[in-house]
Amino acid sequence: MNLVEFIGSIAAFFTTIAFVPQVIQTWKSKHARDLSLGMFSMFTIGVLLWLVYGLLIESWPIVIANIITAGLAGTILYFKLRFG
């Protein structure tokens, strides 16, 4: 792994795990009224497009990070729809 891929992998790690506390908090509280449905909808679409982009250019750090991020953001989006 070269330096550029290493930096990209570290960046992907941190921006991906940043959603874990929100998922845990929303799951525990069963409260999502303060979360923006528009923001999480647009963000999830953007992450899915980044995933497609990563697949097209065969960049596995982008692919893996966006698979995980899509799952986390999708979970938050689900909680928003379920818990309001």
VORO-580846 format. One record per residue: residue number from 0; x, y, z of N, C-alpha, C in turn. Coordinates in steps of 0.02 Angstrom, whole numbers, plus 50000, padded with zeros to 5 digits. Each point is the difference from the previous one (the first is absolute). Layout:
BEGIN
+-----+-------+-------+-------+-------+-------+-------+-------+-------+-------+
! num !  n.c1 !  n.c2 !  n.c3 ! ca.c1 ! ca.c2 ! ca.c3 !  c.c1 !  c.c2 !  c.c3 !
+-----+-------+-------+-------+-------+-------+-------+-------+-------+-------+
! NUM !     X !     Y !     Z !     X !     Y !     Z !     X !     Y !     Z !
...
+-----+-------+-------+-------+-------+-------+-------+-------+-------+-------+
This chain:
BEGIN
+-----+-------+-------+-------+-------+-------+-------+-------+-------+-------+
! num !  n.c1 !  n.c2 !  n.c3 ! ca.c1 ! ca.c2 ! ca.c3 !  c.c1 !  c.c2 !  c.c3 !
+-----+-------+-------+-------+-------+-------+-------+-------+-------+-------+
!   0 ! 50043 ! 49941 ! 50000 ! 49957 ! 50059 ! 50000 ! 50045 ! 50062 ! 50000 !
!   1 ! 49987 ! 50044 ! 49953 ! 50041 ! 50061 ! 49997 ! 49972 ! 50053 ! 50049 !
!   2 ! 50036 ! 50055 ! 50006 ! 49982 ! 50052 ! 50048 ! 49931 ! 50029 ! 49986 !
!   3 ! 49984 ! 50011 ! 49937 ! 49935 ! 50029 ! 49981 ! 49944 ! 49954 ! 50021 !
!   4 ! 50006 ! 49935 ! 49986 ! 49949 ! 49952 ! 50020 ! 49995 ! 49994 ! 50076 !
!   5 ! 50057 ! 50004 ! 50034 ! 50001 ! 49997 ! 50073 ! 49961 ! 50059 ! 50029 !
!   6 ! 50013 ! 50060 ! 49976 ! 49965 ! 50060 ! 50024 ! 49925 ! 49994 ! 49985 !
!   7 ! 49984 ! 49978 ! 49941 ! 49929 ! 49990 ! 49982 ! 49966 ! 49948 ! 50044 !
!   8 ! 50036 ! 49948 ! 50016 ! 49972 ! 49948 ! 50044 ! 49987 ! 50026 ! 50070 !
!   9 ! 50048 ! 50038 ! 50027 ! 49992 ! 50029 ! 50067 ! 49941 ! 50050 ! 50000 !
!  10 ! 49996 ! 50042 ! 49949 ! 49945 ! 50047 ! 49995 ! 49933 ! 49963 ! 49995 !
!  11 ! 49997 ! 49948 ! 49961 ! 49939 ! 49961 ! 49992 ! 49980 ! 49968 ! 50067 !
!  12 ! 50050 ! 49975 ! 50037 ! 49986 ! 49970 ! 50065 ! 49966 ! 50049 ! 50047 !
!  13 ! 50030 ! 50060 ! 50006 ! 49973 ! 50048 ! 50048 ! 49932 ! 50028 ! 49978 !
!  14 ! 49991 ! 50015 ! 49935 ! 49936 ! 50026 ! 49979 ! 49945 ! 49947 ! 50002 !
!  15 ! 50019 ! 49937 ! 49996 ! 49951 ! 49946 ! 50004 ! 49980 ! 49988 ! 50072 !
!  16 ! 50048 ! 49993 ! 50046 ! 49982 ! 49985 ! 50069 ! 49967 ! 50060 ! 50035 !
!  17 ! 50004 ! 50058 ! 49970 ! 49968 ! 50059 ! 50030 ! 49925 ! 49990 ! 50008 !
!  18 ! 49969 ! 49956 ! 49962 ! 49928 ! 49988 ! 50004 ! 49981 ! 49950 ! 50054 !
!  19 ! 50047 ! 49962 ! 50025 ! 49985 ! 49949 ! 50050 ! 49968 ! 50030 ! 50063 !
!  20 ! 50027 ! 50054 ! 50030 ! 49968 ! 50028 ! 50059 ! 49928 ! 50023 ! 49988 !
!  21 ! 49986 ! 50027 ! 49941 ! 49931 ! 50022 ! 49985 ! 49953 ! 49941 ! 49994 !
!  22 ! 50023 ! 49946 ! 49968 ! 49959 ! 49940 ! 49995 ! 49984 ! 49973 ! 50070 !
!  23 ! 50051 ! 49995 ! 50042 ! 49991 ! 49974 ! 50068 ! 49952 ! 50045 ! 50040 !
!  24 ! 50012 ! 50064 ! 49997 ! 49958 ! 50048 ! 50038 ! 49927 ! 49997 ! 49978 !
!  25 ! 49989 ! 49998 ! 49934 ! 49932 ! 49999 ! 49974 ! 49965 ! 49934 ! 50017 !
!  26 ! 50037 ! 49946 ! 49997 ! 49973 ! 49934 ! 50017 ! 49980 ! 49997 ! 50073 !
!  27 ! 50044 ! 50024 ! 50044 ! 49986 ! 49999 ! 50072 ! 49942 ! 50045 ! 50019 !
!  28 ! 49999 ! 50060 ! 49972 ! 49950 ! 50049 ! 50020 ! 49933 ! 49991 ! 49964 !
!  29 ! 50001 ! 49965 ! 49944 ! 49940 ! 49994 ! 49958 ! 49971 ! 50069 ! 49983 !
!  30 ! 50045 ! 50047 ! 49990 ! 49982 ! 50069 ! 49989 ! 50042 ! 50027 ! 49942 !
!  31 ! 49966 ! 50024 ! 49948 ! 50036 ! 50026 ! 49941 ! 49969 ! 50065 ! 49974 !
!  32 ! 49960 ! 50032 ! 50041 ! 49966 ! 50061 ! 49977 ! 50048 ! 50056 ! 49980 !
!  33 ! 50057 ! 50003 ! 50033 ! 50048 ! 50054 ! 49987 ! 50043 ! 49988 ! 49938 !
!  34 ! 49997 ! 49940 ! 49972 ! 50040 ! 49984 ! 49941 ! 49962 ! 50023 ! 49937 !
!  35 ! 50037 ! 50026 ! 49953 ! 49970 ! 50025 ! 49939 ! 49989 ! 49944 ! 49949 !
!  36 ! 49937 ! 49988 ! 49983 ! 49984 ! 49949 ! 49950 ! 50031 ! 50018 ! 49932 !
!  37 ! 49996 ! 50064 ! 49981 ! 50029 ! 50022 ! 49937 ! 50074 ! 49988 ! 49997 !
!  38 ! 50035 ! 50019 ! 50054 ! 50073 ! 49992 ! 50001 ! 50019 ! 49926 ! 49995 !
!  39 ! 49969 ! 49957 ! 50041 ! 50019 ! 49929 ! 49998 ! 49979 ! 49966 ! 49935 !
!  40 ! 49946 ! 50022 ! 49970 ! 49980 ! 49973 ! 49935 ! 50051 ! 50018 ! 49946 !
!  41 ! 50018 ! 50065 ! 49997 ! 50050 ! 50021 ! 49951 ! 50068 ! 49969 ! 50014 !
!  42 ! 50019 ! 49996 ! 50063 ! 50065 ! 49970 ! 50017 ! 50003 ! 49927 ! 49979 !
!  43 ! 49946 ! 49962 ! 50013 ! 49999 ! 49929 ! 49982 ! 50005 ! 49991 ! 49924 !
!  44 ! 49965 ! 50041 ! 49963 ! 50005 ! 49998 ! 49927 ! 50071 ! 50016 ! 49978 !
!  45 ! 50030 ! 50051 ! 50030 ! 50069 ! 50018 ! 49984 ! 50049 ! 49944 ! 50014 !
!  46 ! 49991 ! 49967 ! 50057 ! 50044 ! 49943 ! 50018 ! 49992 ! 49943 ! 49950 !
!  47 ! 49939 ! 49987 ! 49979 ! 49990 ! 49947 ! 49950 ! 50033 ! 50018 ! 49934 !
!  48 ! 49998 ! 50063 ! 49982 ! 50034 ! 50022 ! 49939 ! 50076 ! 49994 ! 50007 !
!  49 ! 50027 ! 50017 ! 50059 ! 50071 ! 49990 ! 50013 ! 50019 ! 49926 ! 49994 !
!  50 ! 49955 ! 49957 ! 50023 ! 50012 ! 49928 ! 49995 ! 50004 ! 49979 ! 49927 !
!  51 ! 49954 ! 50024 ! 49959 ! 50001 ! 49984 ! 49928 ! 50065 ! 50027 ! 49970 !
!  52 ! 50018 ! 50061 ! 50017 ! 50062 ! 50030 ! 49975 ! 50061 ! 49957 ! 50019 !
!  53 ! 50002 ! 49980 ! 50063 ! 50056 ! 49958 ! 50023 ! 50004 ! 49934 ! 49962 !
!  54 ! 49942 ! 49971 ! 49985 ! 49999 ! 49938 ! 49961 ! 50024 ! 50013 ! 49929 !
!  55 ! 49979 ! 50055 ! 49970 ! 50020 ! 50015 ! 49932 ! 50075 ! 50012 ! 49993 !
!  56 ! 50030 ! 50032 ! 50050 ! 50073 ! 50013 ! 49996 ! 50040 ! 49946 ! 50037 !
!  57 ! 49965 ! 49950 ! 50027 ! 50031 ! 49944 ! 50035 ! 50044 ! 50024 ! 50058 !
!  58 ! 49973 ! 50045 ! 50040 ! 50034 ! 50025 ! 50059 ! 49969 ! 49968 ! 50062 !
!  59 ! 50033 ! 49948 ! 50026 ! 49971 ! 49961 ! 50055 ! 49992 ! 50040 ! 50064 !
!  60 ! 50044 ! 50047 ! 50017 ! 49986 ! 50040 ! 50060 ! 49935 ! 50039 ! 49993 !
!  61 ! 49986 ! 50026 ! 49941 ! 49937 ! 50037 ! 49989 ! 49941 ! 49952 ! 50003 !
!  62 ! 50007 ! 49942 ! 49969 ! 49946 ! 49951 ! 49999 ! 49983 ! 49976 ! 50070 !
!  63 ! 50050 ! 49978 ! 50036 ! 49988 ! 49972 ! 50067 ! 49972 ! 50053 ! 50047 !
!  64 ! 50030 ! 50059 ! 50000 ! 49976 ! 50053 ! 50045 ! 49928 ! 50018 ! 49984 !
!  65 ! 49982 ! 50002 ! 49937 ! 49933 ! 50022 ! 49982 ! 49948 ! 49945 ! 50009 !
!  66 ! 50020 ! 49937 ! 49997 ! 49954 ! 49946 ! 50018 ! 49982 ! 50006 ! 50074 !
!  67 ! 50050 ! 50009 ! 50041 ! 49987 ! 50006 ! 50072 ! 49961 ! 50064 ! 50016 !
!  68 ! 50021 ! 50056 ! 49970 ! 49966 ! 50064 ! 50012 ! 49928 ! 49997 ! 49976 !
!  69 ! 49988 ! 49969 ! 49944 ! 49931 ! 49993 ! 49975 ! 49957 ! 49961 ! 50049 !
!  70 ! 50029 ! 49948 ! 50029 ! 49964 ! 49961 ! 50050 ! 49983 ! 50041 ! 50062 !
!  71 ! 50050 ! 50038 ! 50024 ! 49988 ! 50041 ! 50059 ! 49952 ! 50057 ! 49987 !
!  72 ! 50010 ! 50035 ! 49944 ! 49955 ! 50056 ! 49983 ! 49930 ! 49974 ! 49985 !
!  73 ! 49996 ! 49942 ! 49968 ! 49935 ! 49969 ! 49986 ! 49964 ! 49981 ! 50065 !
!  74 ! 50039 ! 49977 ! 50049 ! 49971 ! 49984 ! 50065 ! 49972 ! 50062 ! 50034 !
!  75 ! 50038 ! 50055 ! 49998 ! 49976 ! 50062 ! 50029 ! 49938 ! 50025 ! 49962 !
!  76 ! 50000 ! 49994 ! 49935 ! 49942 ! 50020 ! 49960 ! 49939 ! 49957 ! 50018 !
!  77 ! 50010 ! 49936 ! 50009 ! 49946 ! 49956 ! 50022 ! 49973 ! 50021 ! 50068 !
!  78 ! 50046 ! 50014 ! 50047 ! 49979 ! 50023 ! 50067 ! 49961 ! 50065 ! 49995 !
!  79 ! 50022 ! 50045 ! 49957 ! 49965 ! 50063 ! 49991 ! 49929 ! 49988 ! 49976 !
!  80 ! 49991 ! 49955 ! 49953 ! 49934 ! 49985 ! 49973 ! 49957 ! 49963 ! 50052 !
!  81 ! 50031 ! 49957 ! 50039 ! 49964 ! 49961 ! 50050 ! 49984 ! 50039 ! 50063 !
!  82 ! 50049 ! 50036 ! 50026 ! 49991 ! 50034 ! 50064 ! 49983 ! 50074 ! 49993 !
!  83 ! 50003 ! 50025 ! 49938 ! 49980 ! 50068 ! 49986 ! 50047 ! 50051 ! 50021 !
+-----+-------+-------+-------+-------+-------+-------+-------+-------+-------+
